[in-house]
């Protein structure tokens, strides 16, 4: 059993869950949790996920983590009387050091990133979860600030993101800091043709493959498909 466990790749994923509202217009936390379970992942980054306190919206991070067997770390960006949602990190064990990077632009929707040290198989992996803005100038500024915040950190580093970017500008982060990550189509979920959701990893030698997760449930549970990567750390 130990040999089988060691031979298993490290599975990571990123998933914009659209507040658990599916393509059928129905909010279904259990359905999204089932999709997360299908991923069989060790680490999952979530975007557009609800979290407490919000009188009219259940704590989606807490519920998703419980249903799928994870520890949940929420970083809400929107705090309104009837809603609170943003990014979240799901891990099998509680993360170590955690910090939050403000990526908001003036007069635009609030944006940010979770930066957490996650222990996997005895090694710490710096894991970043983020969701960039809708405008090109926003994304350029946010990428630059995110790059600066990661410049002096340790390897390995993992980025789980909805970059909202389908042009070559998204490659700036990968090329500047030697990240690896293939662009795969993830949006819209029913007929994906845009590679908005990305997994980037450093060192690039860890990356085995990146795929969008397409199943009967994932095609309807959110407006994005999850993106899943297999990593092979040394040893």
C-alpha positions as CSV (number, residue, x, y, z in Angstrom):
1,X,0.0,0.0,0.0
2,X,2.8,2.4,0.7
3,X,4.3,1.9,-2.7
4,X,1.0,2.5,-4.3
5,X,0.5,5.7,-2.3
6,X,3.9,7.1,-3.3
7,X,3.3,6.3,-7.0
8,X,0.1,8.4,-7.0
9,X,0.6,11.9,-8.6
10,X,-0.3,15.0,-6.6
11,X,-3.7,16.2,-8.0
12,X,-4.6,19.8,-7.8
13,X,-7.6,21.7,-9.3
14,X,-9.1,25.1,-9.8
15,X,-12.8,25.7,-10.1
16,X,-15.0,28.8,-10.5
17,X,-18.2,27.5,-8.9
18,X,-20.4,30.6,-9.8
19,X,-21.9,30.7,-6.3
20,X,-23.0,27.0,-6.9
21,X,-25.5,28.2,-9.5
22,X,-25.5,25.8,-12.5
23,X,-26.3,26.1,-16.1
24,X,-29.9,25.2,-15.3
25,X,-30.2,28.3,-13.0
26,X,-30.4,26.2,-9.9
27,X,-28.2,26.7,-6.8
28,X,-27.0,23.3,-5.7
29,X,-24.1,23.0,-3.2
30,X,-24.3,19.2,-3.1
31,X,-24.0,19.0,-6.9
32,X,-20.8,21.2,-6.8
33,X,-19.4,19.1,-4.0
34,X,-20.0,16.0,-6.0
35,X,-18.0,17.5,-8.9
36,X,-15.2,18.4,-6.5
37,X,-15.2,14.8,-5.3
38,X,-14.9,13.5,-8.9
39,X,-11.6,15.4,-9.2
40,X,-10.0,13.2,-6.5
41,X,-7.7,16.2,-5.7
42,X,-5.4,17.0,-2.9
43,X,-5.7,20.8,-3.2
44,X,-8.5,22.7,-4.8
45,X,-8.8,26.5,-5.4
46,X,-12.3,27.9,-5.7
47,X,-13.5,31.2,-7.1
48,X,-16.9,32.9,-6.8
49,X,-17.8,30.8,-3.7
50,X,-20.2,32.0,-1.0
51,X,-19.0,32.2,2.7
52,X,-20.5,33.4,6.0
53,X,-21.7,35.7,7.2
54,X,-24.5,36.1,4.7
55,X,-28.2,36.0,6.0
56,X,-29.6,34.7,2.7
57,X,-26.7,32.6,1.4
58,X,-25.4,29.5,3.2
59,X,-21.7,29.1,4.0
60,X,-20.8,27.3,0.8
61,X,-17.1,26.9,1.6
62,X,-17.9,25.2,4.9
63,X,-20.5,23.0,3.3
64,X,-18.4,22.1,0.2
65,X,-15.4,21.2,2.5
66,X,-17.5,19.0,4.7
67,X,-19.2,17.2,1.8
68,X,-16.0,16.6,-0.2
69,X,-13.7,15.8,2.8
70,X,-11.5,18.9,2.9
71,X,-10.4,21.7,5.2
72,X,-11.8,25.0,3.9
73,X,-10.2,28.4,4.0
74,X,-12.5,31.3,2.8
75,X,-11.4,34.7,1.6
76,X,-14.6,36.6,0.8
77,X,-14.2,39.7,-1.4
78,X,-17.8,40.9,-1.6
79,X,-19.6,41.7,1.7
80,X,-23.1,42.9,1.2
81,X,-26.2,42.5,3.4
82,X,-27.5,39.6,1.3
83,X,-24.2,38.0,0.0
84,X,-20.6,37.3,0.8
85,X,-18.4,35.5,-1.7
86,X,-14.9,35.4,-3.1
87,X,-12.0,32.9,-3.2
88,X,-11.4,29.8,-1.2
89,X,-8.8,27.1,-0.7
90,X,-9.7,23.4,0.0
91,X,-6.9,21.2,1.4
92,X,-6.7,17.8,3.0
93,X,-4.9,19.1,6.0
94,X,-5.0,22.7,7.5
95,X,-2.7,25.0,5.7
96,X,0.3,26.6,7.5
97,X,1.2,30.3,7.1
98,X,-1.6,32.2,5.2
99,X,-1.6,35.7,3.8
100,X,-3.9,37.7,1.6
101,X,-2.8,39.9,-1.3
102,X,-5.1,42.8,-2.3
103,X,-5.4,43.0,-6.1
104,X,-8.3,45.5,-6.3
105,X,-8.3,48.3,-8.8
106,X,-9.9,51.7,-8.2
107,X,-13.6,51.7,-9.1
108,X,-13.6,48.0,-10.2
109,X,-14.8,44.9,-8.5
110,X,-12.7,43.9,-5.5
111,X,-10.1,41.2,-6.3
112,X,-7.5,39.4,-4.2
113,X,-5.4,36.3,-3.7
114,X,-4.9,33.7,-1.0
115,X,-1.2,32.7,-0.5
116,X,-0.9,29.7,1.8
117,X,1.7,27.1,2.6
118,X,0.2,23.6,2.2
119,X,1.9,20.5,3.5
120,X,1.7,17.6,1.1
121,X,3.7,14.3,1.7
122,X,6.0,16.1,4.1
123,X,6.8,19.0,1.8
124,X,5.4,22.6,1.9
125,X,3.9,24.0,-1.3
126,X,3.1,27.7,-1.6
127,X,-0.4,27.7,-3.1
128,X,-2.0,30.8,-4.6
129,X,-5.7,31.1,-5.3
130,X,-7.0,34.1,-7.2
131,X,-9.6,35.5,-9.7
132,X,-8.5,38.4,-11.9
133,X,-10.5,41.3,-13.3
134,X,-12.6,41.6,-16.4
135,X,-10.7,44.4,-18.0
136,X,-7.3,44.0,-19.7
137,X,-5.7,46.8,-17.8
138,X,-6.9,45.3,-14.5
139,X,-5.4,42.0,-15.3
140,X,-2.1,43.5,-16.4
141,X,-1.8,45.4,-13.1
142,X,-3.0,42.5,-11.0
143,X,-0.5,40.1,-12.6
144,X,2.3,42.5,-12.0
145,X,1.4,42.9,-8.3
146,X,1.0,39.2,-7.9
147,X,4.3,38.5,-9.5
148,X,6.0,41.0,-7.2
149,X,4.4,39.4,-4.2
150,X,5.7,36.0,-5.2
151,X,9.2,37.1,-6.3
152,X,11.1,36.2,-3.1
153,X,9.1,33.2,-2.0
154,X,10.3,29.6,-1.9
155,X,9.7,26.9,-4.4
156,X,7.6,25.0,-5.2
157,X,4.7,27.4,-6.0
158,X,1.3,26.6,-7.3
159,X,-1.2,29.0,-8.9
160,X,-4.9,28.0,-9.1
161,X,-6.7,30.8,-10.9
162,X,-9.5,32.1,-13.0
163,X,-7.3,34.5,-14.9
164,X,-10.1,35.8,-17.1
165,X,-7.5,35.9,-19.8
166,X,-7.5,34.0,-23.1
167,X,-4.7,35.9,-24.9
168,X,-1.0,35.5,-24.7
169,X,-0.8,38.1,-21.8
170,X,-1.5,35.2,-19.4
171,X,1.8,33.7,-20.4
172,X,3.7,36.6,-18.8
173,X,3.4,35.1,-15.4
174,X,4.5,31.7,-16.5
175,X,7.5,32.9,-18.6
176,X,8.8,35.5,-16.1
177,X,8.9,33.1,-13.2
178,X,9.5,29.8,-15.0
179,X,6.0,28.5,-14.4
180,X,4.6,25.7,-16.5
181,X,0.9,25.2,-17.3
182,X,-1.1,24.3,-20.4
183,X,-4.1,26.3,-21.4
184,X,-7.2,24.1,-21.7
185,X,-10.8,25.2,-22.5
186,X,-13.0,25.6,-19.5
187,X,-15.7,28.2,-20.3
188,X,-18.6,28.1,-20.8
189,X,-19.1,24.7,-19.2
190,X,-21.7,23.4,-21.7
191,X,-19.6,24.2,-24.7
192,X,-16.1,25.3,-23.6
193,X,-13.9,27.3,-26.0
194,X,-12.2,29.8,-23.7
195,X,-9.2,28.9,-21.5
196,X,-10.0,31.2,-18.6
197,X,-9.1,28.9,-15.8
198,X,-5.4,28.1,-15.3
199,X,-3.1,26.0,-13.2
200,X,0.6,27.1,-13.2
201,X,3.4,25.4,-11.3
202,X,7.0,26.0,-10.5
203,X,9.3,24.2,-11.0
204,X,7.9,23.2,-14.3
205,X,9.4,19.7,-14.1
206,X,6.6,18.8,-11.7
207,X,3.9,19.1,-14.3
208,X,2.6,15.9,-15.9
209,X,-0.6,17.1,-17.6
210,X,-3.4,19.6,-17.3
211,X,-7.0,18.8,-18.4
212,X,-10.5,20.3,-18.0
213,X,-12.8,17.9,-16.1
214,X,-15.8,17.1,-18.2
215,X,-18.5,14.9,-16.7
216,X,-22.3,14.9,-16.8
217,X,-22.3,16.9,-13.5
218,X,-19.5,19.3,-14.3
219,X,-21.2,20.4,-17.5
220,X,-24.2,21.8,-15.5
221,X,-23.0,22.4,-11.9
222,X,-21.4,25.8,-12.8
223,X,-20.7,28.0,-15.8
224,X,-17.0,26.9,-15.7
225,X,-15.5,23.5,-15.9
226,X,-13.0,22.6,-13.3
227,X,-9.4,22.4,-14.5
228,X,-7.3,19.6,-13.0
229,X,-3.5,19.0,-13.1
230,X,-1.4,16.0,-12.2
231,X,2.0,16.9,-10.6
232,X,4.9,14.6,-9.9
233,X,7.1,16.0,-7.2
234,X,10.6,14.6,-6.9
235,X,10.8,11.5,-4.7
